[in-house]
Amino acid sequence: MVEYLDQIDEKKSDSGIQVHDAKTFDAEQAYEKPSGNIEDITGAEFDDPNLDPTAIGDYEDDSPYPEVRAAVANTDDPTIPVNTWRGWIIGIVWAILIPGLNQFFFFRYPSVTIGPLVAQLLSFPIGRAFALLPDVRILGFRLNPGPFSIKEHVLITIMASVGAGSAYATDVVAVQRVFYNQTWNFGYQWLITMSTQLIGFSIGGIARRFLVSPPSMIWPANLVYCALFNTLHHSEYAGIGHRGGISRERFFAFACLASFLWYFLPGYLFSALSYFSWVCWIAPNNIVVNQLFGVVHGLGGSLLTFDWSQIAYIGSPLATPWWAEANVAAGFFFFFWFLTPVLYYTNTWDSKYMTISSRTSYDHFGKPYNVTRILNPDATLNLQAYKEYSPLFLSTVFALSYGLSFASITATVVHAFLYFRKQIWTQAKRSLSEQPDIHARLMSRYKEVPEWWYGIIFITMFTFAVVSLEVWDTKFPIYAFVVSLLIAFIYSIPIGMIQAITNQQVGLNVITELIIGYWMPGRPLAMMLFKTFGYITMAQALTFASDMKLGHYMKIPPRPMFWAQVIATVIAGTVQLGVQSWMFTNIPGMCEDDQPNGFICPSTQVFGTASIIWGVIGPALQFSKGQVYYALSFFFLIGAIAPVIPYLLTKRYPTSWFKYINLPVIFNGTGLIPPASAINYVPWTIVGFIFQYIIRRRHFAWWAKYNYVLSAALDSGVALSVIFIFFCLQYPKNGTIGENNILSWWGNTVWTVNADAHGKPLWPLPEKGYFGPDSW
C-alpha cells in the first residue's frame, strides 16, 4: 500500500501551514513497495534522483514514477464524452449544494463538512441514471449522449470540489459584521469574494507549465481520486472487484441512513452524548476537575463523545493514516495535556484569572475583550484608549496555539529541506527541462487554454478588488494590495513545487499577518484583506493547480476544465454569500456564545480575535520584547531546530521508531485549536486507531473497499440530519418546539450547569480589581 496526505477541506485556522488529511488508494497489485518509513509514506523516496527518467526506454509509455503508474491509466480515448449537458447539470447542482451546505455548517459548532468524496461517490449512480434516458434528439439536441463516462465524472467532481470549502473572504465579511459593526452591502461582499478566489486561479493557470505539465510534479493527493475513479468505472481495477460483499453504493446508503437517524440523539434529544463530560457531572462545581475533564472550556480528560460531528470536526479519522494520527495525538498530548497544565497552574501569562481554554480574548478584568473601546469611529486603533483600557490576554490553550503556529512555519521549511531536498532540487530542475511523459503527450492532442484567458481573469478580478477597496472605506491602500499579490506570486511556484512533491504546503497566513501588523498597525480590516490576498491567493492558486493535475491525469481537455473551474467558483462563492446573509438575517443570536442551535461562529470568533491581535493592537504590542506574549516568538526558533533531532536520530538508527516522527504534523496537527478542543482530538484519535490501525491490519479487504465510503456516508448522514433538525424542529415557531417538555430533561442540561460550561477561572480577581501589568 502507498499512502498519501490529502488536504483537509479548509476549516479556517490561524496556523502556519495547511493541515493535510491522508487518504489511501489500493495499488498493491500494481505496485508493491515496502512501507514503514516516513519517506515511504509521504512519497519522499522516489526513483534515484540522479536518474533521468526520460532516458529509460521502459518508461516511454508510462510515467517514470511508480506512484503514478499505480493509480493512473497510461491510455486515453479522445472520443469519450466529457463536455455534456448532464455533466454540467450535475456539476452545477453540486456547486450549489455542497458550498451552500458547508457554509451553513461553517458557523455551527460542532459542524460537519461535506467533502468532494461525497460528490464523487453519489455522482456515479446519478450519472448512470441519466444515461437511462431515451437516445432521442430534441431540436437537434441529443438527450442521451451515451453511457456515463469517467471524464464526465471527473469534471463533475472538480466542479463540486473547487469551491466546496467556505471562501476565506466570507469570514472577513462575518468579522466585519460581528466585531466591527460594519454591514456593507452585497456588492462589496461579492467583489471581495470573487477577487480573492479567482486571482489565485489566474496565477495557477500561468504557473501550470511549472506545476502541472512536468512529470516530476506528482501531486500525490490526486492519486487517491484517480484510483477511485478507475475503481468505480473499471470494477476489476486493483482487484477490488473480486472482494465480494455488498456494493459500495448500497453500503453508502445504509451507513448514511444509520448516521442520519443516530444523530437525532446527540444532536437534539440527548445532547449530553455529544458533550460527554461525565466526570464533570459528578463534581460540577470543582473548577480543577472541570478544567481537566471538561469538553467546553476544559482539556477533555473525559475522553468520549458519541457525536460523529464532534469526532470529525477536524477531519475524518477514517481518512488519515495511523502514523499521521499518532503524530497529531503526540503533539496534542504533549502540548495540551502536559505543557498547558504546567503553564496554567504556574500562572504563566496570569492564566489563572481566565479559563484554561477559550476561543475568545480577555481584558485584565477577566471579561471578553471589548474591541470597540479602543477603536476610533473609522475602526482604527485609538492608542490612548488602549492604554486606558487593557492589554489583550488569551487563555493558555489559545496562546499556546499561536506558539505552535509559529513553530509549524519554520518546522515545515526545515523538514522539507532535510527530508526532501534532493527530490525537490532534482525534480525542480527536471520540471524546467524534462521531456513530456506519456500523460503530457496524450494531453497534447487537446487545445490548450490560451494565456490571455488567464490574463483576462486576472485583470477583471484585479479591477474588482480595486473597486471594492476604494469605494468602501477599507483603510487598505492599493500599493499594499499590490504587495500582497506580489507575495502570493513569488511564493506560489516554490511552495507549489514543494507541495507537488512532498504534499506539504507552507502557509503564508502568519507571515502576512506579521508583515501587515508591523507595517500598518491599528487597521483590522486592512490586516484581514492583506492576509486574504497574500495567503489565500497563493492557496487558491495551488488548489487550482492541483485540480488541473487531476484533469491532466484523467485526460480532461483543458478548455472544458477552465470553464468548469471558473463557473463553479463563481457559483459557489455567490451561494455562500447568500447563505451567510440569510443566516445573519434570519437566525436569532448568530455568533453569540449562547446561540441555542449551535451557531456560535467558532471560526469567526478565532478570526476576529486574530484581527484584534494582528490588526487593531498589532504584533509590536503583543509579541515584541517586553510585551506579554514575547516568549511565544521563540517558537519560530523551536520549529527550526526541532526537526533536526529526529532526522539525526533516524540517520543514526534507521530502523528505529524515530523515522515515524514528523515535526510539522506534530506542530500543525493541532492547528485547529481553537475553535476545536480536546473533545474533537481525543475521540478522533481513538476512532482512528480502531479503523486505521486495527481494522486495516486485521481486515484489510473490508477496509480497502468500505473505509472511505463509510467516512463519506457518516459525514453525509450527519449533514442531512442537522438540516432536518434545524429547519423542521428548531427554526419553526422561533425554536420553541419541545422547549418545555421533551428538550428540557436532564440529558440536555447536565453538561450546561457546571464550571466547564461556564468557563470559570481558577482564581478570582486580585484586590486591586484587575490582573496583569499596571501599565502597558
C-alpha positions in Angstrom: 0.0 0.0 0.0 1.1 3.5 -0.8 -0.3 6.2 1.5 -0.6 9.9 0.8 -1.6 13.0 2.6 -4.7 14.8 1.2 -5.6 18.3 2.0 -8.3 19.0 4.6 -11.4 20.9 3.5 -10.3 24.2 4.8 -11.8 24.9 8.1 -10.1 28.1 8.7 -7.4 28.2 11.3 -4.7 30.6 12.2 -1.9 28.0 11.9 1.1 28.4 9.7 0.7 25.5 7.3 -2.1 23.7 5.7 -3.1 20.5 7.5 -3.4 17.5 5.3 -5.6 14.5 5.7 -4.3 11.3 4.4 -6.1 9.0 2.0 -5.1 5.7 0.6 -5.6 4.0 -2.7 -5.2 0.4 -3.3 -2.3 -0.3 -5.5 -0.9 -3.5 -4.2 -1.3 -5.4 -7.4 0.0 -2.6 -9.5 3.0 -1.6 -7.3 4.5 -3.2 -4.3 6.7 -1.1 -2.1 7.8 -1.7 1.4 6.2 0.6 3.9 7.1 1.7 7.5 9.2 4.7 6.7 8.0 8.2 6.8 9.7 8.8 3.5 7.8 5.8 2.0 4.5 7.1 3.3 4.9 10.7 2.2 6.3 10.0 -1.2 9.8 11.1 -0.5 11.6 8.0 -1.8 11.1 8.3 -5.5 13.4 6.7 -8.0 17.0 7.5 -7.9 17.1 11.3 -8.0 20.2 11.2 -10.2 18.5 9.1 -12.8 16.9 10.8 -15.8 13.6 9.0 -16.3 13.2 10.3 -19.9 16.2 8.3 -20.9 14.7 5.0 -19.8 13.1 3.1 -22.6 10.8 1.1 -20.3 9.1 4.2 -19.1 8.4 5.7 -22.5 4.8 4.5 -22.5 4.2 5.2 -18.9 5.1 7.6 -16.1 8.6 7.3 -14.7 7.1 7.4 -11.2 5.7 4.2 -9.6 3.2 6.1 -7.6 1.6 7.5 -10.8 1.9 4.2 -12.6 -0.1 2.5 -9.8 -3.1 4.8 -10.0 -3.2 6.5 -13.4 -4.0 4.8 -16.7 -1.5 5.4 -19.5 -4.1 5.4 -22.2 -6.7 7.8 -23.5 -9.8 7.6 -25.7 -10.5 11.2 -27.0 -13.9 10.1 -28.2 -15.1 9.7 -24.6 -17.7 12.4 -23.9 -16.7 15.0 -21.3 -18.5 18.3 -22.0 -22.1 17.1 -21.8 -25.3 18.7 -20.7 -25.9 16.1 -18.0 -22.3 16.6 -16.6 -22.9 20.4 -16.4 -26.3 20.0 -14.7 -25.0 17.6 -12.1 -21.8 19.6 -11.6 -23.7 22.9 -11.2 -26.1 21.3 -8.7 -23.2 20.1 -6.6 -21.5 23.5 -7.0 -24.7 25.0 -5.3 -25.5 22.3 -2.7 -22.1 21.4 -1.3 -20.7 25.0 -0.9 -24.1 26.1 0.5 -24.3 23.3 3.0 -20.7 23.8 4.1 -21.3 27.5 4.6 -24.3 26.7 6.7 -22.4 24.3 8.8 -19.3 26.6 8.9 -21.0 28.8 11.5 -22.1 25.9 13.7 -20.3 24.1 16.4 -19.9 21.2 16.1 -20.0 21.4 12.3 -19.6 18.8 9.6 -18.0 19.2 6.2 -19.3 17.7 3.0 -16.2 16.8 1.1 -15.7 16.1 -2.6 -15.7 12.4 -2.0 -19.4 12.5 -1.4 -20.0 14.1 -4.8 -17.6 11.7 -6.4 -19.5 8.7 -5.0 -23.0 10.0 -5.5 -22.4 11.3 -9.0 -21.7 7.9 -10.2 -25.2 6.4 -9.7 -26.8 9.7 -10.6 -24.9 9.9 -13.9 -25.8 6.3 -14.7 -29.5 7.1 -14.1 -29.2 10.0 -16.6 -27.8 7.5 -19.1 -31.1 5.6 -19.0 -32.9 8.4 -20.8 -34.0 7.6 -24.3 -31.5 8.4 -27.0 -33.5 11.0 -29.0 -32.9 14.4 -30.4 -34.9 17.4 -29.4 -34.4 20.5 -31.6 -31.1 18.9 -32.8 -30.0 18.3 -29.2 -29.1 14.8 -28.2 -30.9 13.9 -25.0 -28.7 10.9 -24.1 -25.0 11.3 -25.2 -24.3 7.7 -24.3 -23.1 5.8 -21.2 -22.0 7.9 -18.2 -18.2 8.4 -18.8 -15.3 8.6 -16.5 -14.4 12.0 -17.9 -17.8 13.5 -17.2 -17.4 12.1 -13.7 -14.1 13.8 -13.2 -15.4 17.2 -14.4 -18.4 16.9 -12.1 -16.2 16.2 -9.1 -13.9 19.1 -9.9 -16.9 21.4 -10.1 -18.2 20.1 -6.8 -14.8 20.5 -5.0 -13.4 23.7 -6.4 -15.5 25.9 -4.2 -16.7 23.4 -1.6 -14.9 24.9 1.4 -16.1 28.2 2.8 -14.4 31.0 0.9 -11.9 32.8 3.2 -13.3 36.2 2.3 -16.7 35.3 3.7 -15.1 35.2 7.2 -13.7 38.7 6.6 -17.3 39.8 5.9 -18.6 38.0 9.0 -15.9 39.5 11.3 -16.7 43.0 10.0 -20.3 42.4 10.9 -19.8 40.7 14.3 -16.7 42.6 15.7 -16.8 46.0 14.0 -20.4 46.6 13.2 -19.7 47.0 9.5 -22.5 45.5 7.5 -21.6 46.6 3.9 -23.8 45.7 1.0 -23.8 42.6 -1.1 -21.8 44.3 -3.9 -18.8 44.8 -1.7 -19.0 41.2 -0.4 -19.3 39.7 -3.9 -16.4 41.7 -5.3 -14.1 40.8 -2.4 -15.0 37.1 -2.5 -14.7 36.8 -6.3 -11.4 38.6 -6.5 -9.8 36.6 -3.7 -11.0 33.3 -5.1 -10.2 33.9 -8.8 -7.0 35.9 -8.8 -5.4 32.7 -7.4 -6.9 30.8 -10.4 -5.2 33.1 -12.8 -1.8 32.6 -11.0 -2.3 28.8 -11.0 -3.1 28.9 -14.8 0.0 30.9 -15.5 2.2 28.6 -13.3 0.8 25.4 -14.8 3.9 24.9 -17.0 5.9 24.6 -13.8 3.4 22.8 -11.5 1.2 20.7 -13.8 2.8 19.6 -17.0 6.2 18.3 -15.7 6.0 14.6 -14.8 8.0 15.2 -11.7 5.2 17.4 -10.3 3.3 14.4 -9.0 0.7 16.0 -6.6 0.3 12.7 -4.7 -3.1 13.6 -3.1 -4.7 13.4 -6.6 -3.7 9.8 -7.0 -6.4 8.9 -4.4 -9.1 10.3 -6.6 -7.6 8.8 -9.8 -7.6 5.3 -8.2 -11.2 5.7 -7.0 -12.4 6.9 -10.5 -10.7 3.9 -12.0 -12.2 1.7 -9.4 -15.8 2.9 -10.0 -15.6 2.8 -13.8 -13.5 -0.4 -14.0 -14.6 -2.8 -11.4 -11.6 -5.1 -11.8 -9.1 -2.3 -11.1 -6.7 -3.2 -8.3 -8.5 -6.4 -7.6 -11.2 -4.7 -5.6 -14.0 -6.1 -7.8 -13.2 -9.7 -6.5 -13.6 -8.9 -2.8 -17.3 -9.7 -2.6 -19.8 -8.1 -0.2 -22.5 -5.6 -1.0 -21.8 -2.8 -3.4 -20.2 0.5 -2.3 -23.4 2.3 -3.3 -25.6 0.1 -1.1 -23.2 0.3 1.8 -23.1 4.1 1.5 -27.0 4.2 1.6 -27.2 2.0 4.7 -24.5 3.8 6.6 -25.8 7.2 5.6 -29.3 6.3 6.8 -27.9 5.0 10.1 -25.9 8.1 10.6 -29.0 10.3 9.8 -31.1 8.5 12.4 -28.5 8.3 15.1 -27.6 12.0 15.1 -31.1 12.8 16.4 -29.8 11.6 19.9 -26.6 13.6 20.4 -27.8 16.4 18.1 -31.3 17.0 19.5 -32.8 14.6 22.1 -29.8 13.8 24.3 -27.1 16.4 23.7 -25.1 15.1 26.7 -24.0 12.3 24.4 -22.3 14.9 22.3 -20.7 16.9 25.2 -20.0 13.7 27.2 -18.1 15.3 30.2 -19.3 12.6 32.6 -16.6 13.3 35.2 -17.8 16.9 35.5 -21.3 15.7 36.1 -20.0 14.1 39.3 -18.3 17.3 40.6 -19.9 20.2 38.7 -18.5 22.9 40.9 -15.0 21.7 41.3 -13.1 24.1 39.0 -9.9 22.0 38.7 -11.8 18.8 37.8 -13.9 20.7 35.3 -10.7 22.2 33.7 -9.1 18.8 33.4 -12.1 16.8 32.3 -14.4 19.3 30.7 -15.1 19.4 27.0 -16.3 23.0 26.5 -13.6 25.0 28.3 -11.6 22.1 29.6 -8.9 19.7 28.4 -11.1 16.8 27.6 -10.0 14.2 30.0 -13.4 12.6 29.8 -12.2 11.0 26.5 -15.5 10.1 24.8 -18.2 11.5 22.7 -21.0 9.8 20.7 -21.4 12.5 18.2 -19.7 12.0 14.8 -19.8 15.7 14.1 -17.5 16.2 17.1 -15.2 13.3 16.1 -14.9 14.5 12.5 -14.7 18.2 13.2 -11.0 18.3 12.5 -11.3 15.9 9.6 -12.4 12.3 9.3 -10.3 9.9 11.3 -11.1 7.3 8.7 -9.3 9.4 6.1 -5.9 9.8 7.9 -3.2 7.1 8.2 -2.4 5.9 11.6 1.2 7.2 11.5 -0.1 10.8 10.9 -2.8 10.4 13.6 -0.2 9.2 16.0 1.9 12.3 15.4 -1.1 14.6 15.8 -2.0 12.7 19.0 1.5 13.0 20.3 1.5 16.8 19.7 -1.9 17.1 21.4 -0.9 15.1 24.5 2.4 16.9 25.0 1.3 20.4 24.3 -2.2 20.4 25.7 -2.3 17.6 28.3 1.2 18.3 29.7 2.5 21.7 28.8 -0.8 23.6 29.1 -1.5 22.5 32.7 2.1 23.3 33.6 1.8 26.8 32.2 -1.7 27.4 33.6 -1.1 26.2 37.1 2.2 28.1 37.4 0.1 31.2 36.4 2.2 32.0 33.3 0.7 35.0 31.5 -1.7 35.5 34.5 -3.6 32.5 33.2 -5.3 31.5 36.5 -7.5 34.6 36.2 -9.0 33.2 33.0 -10.5 29.9 31.9 -7.9 27.4 30.7 -9.3 27.1 27.2 -11.3 29.6 25.1 -11.6 30.8 21.6 -12.0 34.4 22.7 -9.7 37.0 24.1 -9.9 38.8 27.5 -9.2 42.1 29.2 -7.5 42.4 32.5 -10.8 42.3 34.3 -11.3 38.7 33.1 -14.1 39.8 30.7 -14.3 39.2 26.9 -12.1 41.9 25.3 -14.3 44.8 24.1 -12.5 45.9 21.0 -15.0 48.8 20.5 -13.4 50.6 23.5 -10.1 51.0 21.7 -11.4 51.9 18.2 -11.8 55.3 16.6 -15.1 55.8 14.7 -13.3 54.7 11.5 -12.3 51.3 13.0 -8.7 52.2 13.6 -6.7 51.9 16.8 -7.1 54.7 19.4 -3.8 54.2 21.3 -4.7 56.4 24.2 -8.0 54.5 24.7 -6.0 51.2 24.5 -3.6 52.4 27.3 -6.6 53.5 29.4 -8.5 50.2 28.9 -6.5 47.0 29.0 -3.9 44.8 27.2 -5.3 41.8 25.5 -5.0 38.4 27.2 -5.5 34.9 25.8 -6.3 31.6 27.5 -3.4 29.3 27.9 -4.6 27.0 25.1 -5.2 29.9 22.7 -1.8 31.4 23.5 0.0 28.1 23.1 -1.8 27.5 19.7 -0.2 30.7 18.4 3.2 29.5 19.5 2.6 26.2 17.7 1.6 28.0 14.5 4.9 30.0 14.7 6.8 26.7 15.1 5.0 25.0 12.3 6.1 27.6 9.7 9.8 27.1 10.3 9.5 23.3 11.1 7.8 22.7 7.7 10.6 24.5 5.8 13.4 22.7 7.7 11.7 19.3 7.5 11.2 19.7 3.7 14.8 20.7 3.3 16.1 17.8 5.5 14.0 15.0 4.1 13.1 16.2 0.5 15.9 18.5 -0.6 17.3 16.0 -3.2 13.9 15.3 -4.6 12.9 19.0 -4.6 16.1 20.1 -6.2 16.2 17.3 -8.8 12.6 17.4 -9.7 12.5 21.2 -9.8 15.4 21.1 -12.3 13.6 18.4 -14.3 10.4 20.4 -14.4 12.2 23.1 -16.4 13.8 20.8 -18.9 12.4 17.2 -18.8 10.7 15.7 -21.7 6.9 15.1 -21.5 5.8 11.8 -20.2 3.0 9.7 -21.7 0.4 11.7 -19.9 1.6 15.0 -21.3 1.9 13.5 -24.8 -1.7 12.2 -24.6 -2.9 15.6 -23.4 -1.1 17.4 -26.3 -3.9 16.4 -28.7 -6.3 18.7 -26.9 -6.4 22.5 -27.4 -4.5 24.3 -24.6 -6.1 27.3 -22.7 -4.6 30.5 -24.2 -2.6 32.6 -21.7 -4.8 35.6 -22.4 -7.8 33.8 -20.9 -6.0 33.7 -17.6 -4.9 37.3 -18.2 -8.4 38.4 -18.6 -9.4 36.7 -15.4 -6.6 38.4 -13.6 -7.3 41.9 -15.0 -11.0 41.5 -14.2 -10.5 40.3 -10.7 -7.8 42.9 -10.0 -10.3 45.6 -11.1 -13.0 44.1 -8.8 -10.5 44.2 -5.9 -9.5 47.8 -6.6 -13.1 48.9 -6.8 -14.1 47.2 -3.5 -11.0 48.7 -1.7 -11.6 52.2 -3.0 -15.3 52.6 -3.0 -15.6 51.3 0.6 -13.6 52.7 3.4 -11.3 49.7 4.0 -8.2 51.6 5.0 -6.3 49.2 2.7 -4.3 51.2 0.1 -3.8 49.9 -3.4 0.0 49.7 -3.0 -0.4 47.4 0.0 -2.8 45.3 -2.1 -0.2 45.0 -4.8 2.4 44.0 -2.3 0.1 41.2 -1.0 -0.3 39.9 -4.6 3.5 40.0 -5.1 3.9 37.8 -2.0 1.4 35.3 -3.5 3.1 35.4 -6.9 6.6 35.0 -5.6 5.7 32.1 -3.3 3.2 30.2 -5.5 5.7 28.3 -7.6 8.3 27.3 -5.0 5.7 26.3 -2.4 3.7 24.6 -5.2 6.7 22.5 -6.1 7.2 21.5 -2.5 3.5 20.5 -2.2 3.5 18.7 -5.6 6.5 16.6 -4.4 6.0 16.2 -0.7 2.3 17.0 -0.2 3.2 19.6 2.5 2.1 23.2 2.0 3.8 26.1 3.7 1.0 28.6 4.6 1.6 32.3 4.4 -1.1 33.4 6.8 1.1 34.1 9.8 3.8 35.7 7.7 1.3 38.0 6.1 -0.1 38.9 9.5 3.3 39.8 10.7 4.1 41.9 7.7 0.9 44.0 7.8 0.8 44.0 11.6 4.1 45.8 11.8 3.6 47.8 8.6 0.1 49.2 9.3 -0.9 48.6 12.9 -4.3 49.7 14.0 -6.2 48.7 10.8 -8.0 45.5 11.4 -9.8 45.4 8.0 -6.6 46.2 6.2 -4.9 43.3 8.1 -7.6 40.8 7.1 -7.6 41.9 3.5 -3.8 41.8 3.2 -3.8 38.4 4.8 -6.5 37.1 2.5 -5.0 38.4 -0.7 -1.5 37.4 0.3 -2.3 33.9 1.7 -5.5 32.7 0.1 -4.5 33.9 -3.4 -1.5 31.5 -3.2 -3.5 28.7 -1.6 -6.2 29.1 -4.3 -3.5 29.0 -7.0 -2.2 25.7 -5.7 -5.8 24.3 -5.3 -6.5 25.1 -8.9 -3.1 23.7 -10.0 -3.9 20.5 -8.1 -7.2 20.2 -9.9 -5.5 20.9 -13.2 -3.2 18.0 -12.4 -6.1 15.8 -11.7 -7.6 16.7 -15.1 -4.1 16.1 -16.6 -4.0 12.6 -15.2 -7.6 11.8 -16.2 -7.1 13.4 -19.7 -9.8 16.1 -19.4 -9.4 18.7 -22.2 -8.0 21.9 -20.7 -10.7 24.2 -22.1 -13.7 22.5 -20.5 -11.7 22.2 -17.4 -11.1 26.0 -17.4 -14.7 26.9 -17.7 -15.8 24.3 -15.2 -13.4 25.7 -12.6 -14.3 29.3 -13.2 -18.1 28.9 -13.4 -18.2 26.6 -10.4 -16.1 29.0 -8.4 -18.4 32.0 -9.2 -21.5 29.9 -8.4 -20.1 28.6 -5.1 -18.9 32.0 -3.9 -22.2 33.6 -4.7 -24.2 30.8 -3.0 -22.0 31.0 0.1 -22.5 34.8 0.4 -26.3 34.3 0.0 -26.4 31.6 2.7 -24.4 33.7 5.1 -26.6 36.7 4.5 -29.7 34.7 5.1 -28.3 33.2 8.3 -27.4 36.6 9.8 -30.8 37.9 8.9 -33.0 35.0 10.0 -31.2 33.2 12.8 -31.5 35.0 16.1 -28.4 35.3 18.2 -25.9 34.5 15.4 -22.4 34.3 16.7 -23.3 34.7 20.3 -21.9 32.1 22.8 -25.4 31.1 23.9 -27.0 30.7 20.5 -29.4 27.8 21.2 -28.9 25.9 17.9 -25.1 25.9 18.0 -24.5 28.8 15.5 -21.8 30.3 17.7 -19.4 31.0 14.7 -16.3 29.4 16.2 -14.0 30.2 13.3 -15.3 33.7 13.1 -14.5 34.2 16.7 -11.0 33.0 16.2 -10.5 35.1 13.0 -11.9 38.1 14.8 -9.6 37.6 17.8 -6.7 37.4 15.3 -7.9 40.7 13.7 -7.6 42.3 17.1 -4.2 40.9 17.9 -2.6 41.5 14.5 -4.7 44.3 13.1 -6.0 46.5 15.9 -3.3 46.2 18.5 -0.6 44.9 16.3 2.2 42.3 16.9 4.6 45.1 18.2 2.3 45.4 21.3 1.8 41.7 21.7 4.9 39.7 20.7 7.8 42.1 20.8 10.3 42.2 23.6 8.8 43.4 26.9 5.2 42.5 25.9 3.0 39.9 27.5 3.5 37.2 24.9 7.1 37.9 23.8 8.1 34.3 24.8 5.9 32.9 22.0 8.2 34.4 19.4 10.8 31.8 20.4 8.6 29.1 18.9 10.0 30.2 15.5 13.4 29.1 16.7 12.0 25.9 18.3 10.3 25.0 15.0 13.6 25.4 13.1 15.6 23.3 15.5 13.2 20.5 16.4 13.1 18.6 13.0 16.9 18.2 13.1 16.7 16.0 16.2 14.6 13.1 14.7 16.4 13.5 11.4 19.8 12.9 13.1 18.4 10.0 15.2 16.9 8.4 12.1 20.3 8.6 10.4 21.9 7.0 13.4 19.2 4.4 14.0 17.5 3.9 10.6 15.3 1.0 11.7 14.0 2.6 14.9 10.7 4.3 15.6 12.3 7.7 15.2 11.6 7.5 11.5 7.9 7.9 12.2 8.4 11.3 13.9 7.1 14.2 11.7 7.5 17.6 13.5 5.4 19.6 11.0 2.5 17.3 11.7 3.1 17.4 15.4 3.2 21.2 15.5 0.5 21.8 13.0 -1.8 18.8 13.6 -3.4 20.8 16.5 -3.7 23.9 14.4 -7.5 23.9 14.6 -7.3 24.5 18.4 -9.2 26.8 18.8 -12.0 26.6 17.7 -11.5 22.9 18.1 -11.0 21.5 21.6 -10.0 18.3 23.2 -13.4 16.7 22.6 -12.5 16.8 18.9 -9.0 15.4 19.2 -9.2 12.6 21.7 -12.1 10.6 20.3 -10.7 11.3 16.8 -7.5 9.5 17.8 -9.4 6.6 19.4 -11.6 6.1 16.3 -8.5 6.5 14.0 -6.6 3.8 16.0 -9.5 1.4 15.6 -10.1 1.8 11.9 -6.6 2.9 10.6 -4.6 0.5 12.7 -6.6 -2.4 14.0 -9.2 -2.9 11.2 -6.7 -2.0 8.4 -4.3 -4.6 9.6 -6.7 -7.4 10.5 -9.5 -6.9 7.9 -7.7 -5.2 5.1 -10.1 -6.4 2.3 -13.1 -4.8 4.1 -11.1 -1.7 4.9 -9.9 -1.2 1.3 -13.4 -1.5 0.0 -15.6 0.3 2.5 -13.4 2.6 4.7 -13.6 5.8 2.7 -17.2 5.1 1.7 -18.1 4.8 5.4 -16.4 8.1 6.1 -18.4 9.9 3.4 -21.6 8.2 4.5 -21.2 9.3 8.1 -20.5 12.9 7.1 -23.5 13.0 4.7 -25.9 11.4 7.2 -25.0 13.9 9.9 -25.3 16.8 7.5 -28.7 15.7 6.3 -29.8 15.2 9.9 -28.6 18.6 11.0 -30.5 20.3 8.2 -33.7 18.3 9.0 -33.5 19.1 12.7 -32.8 22.7 12.2 -35.4 23.5 9.6 -38.1 21.1 10.9 -37.7 21.2 14.6 -35.7 24.3 15.6 -36.2 27.1 13.1 -40.1 26.9 13.1 -42.0 28.7 15.8 -38.9 30.6 16.9 -37.3 27.4 18.2 -40.0 26.7 20.8 -40.9 23.2 19.6 -40.4 20.9 22.5 -38.8 23.7 24.6 -40.7 23.0 27.8 -41.0 19.2 27.7 -39.0 16.8 25.7 -35.9 19.0 25.4 -35.8 20.2 29.0 -34.8 16.9 30.6 -31.5 16.1 32.4 -29.8 14.7 29.2 -29.9 18.1 27.5 -29.0 20.2 30.5 -26.5 18.3 32.6 -23.5 19.4 30.6 -24.5 23.1 30.7 -24.7 23.5 34.5 -21.1 23.1 35.6 -17.9 25.1 35.8 -16.7 23.8 32.5 -19.7 25.1 30.5 -19.5 28.5 32.3 -15.7 28.8 31.7 -14.9 29.7 35.3 -11.3 30.7 36.1 -9.3 29.2 38.9 -8.6 32.4 40.7 -10.9 35.4 41.4 -9.6 38.9 40.5 -6.9 40.3 42.9 -7.8 43.0 45.4 -6.8 45.8 43.0 -9.6 44.7 40.7 -7.6 43.6 37.7 -4.7 41.4 36.8 -1.6 41.9 34.7 0.8 44.8 34.5 -0.1 48.3 35.8 1.0 50.0 32.6 1.4 48.8 29.0 
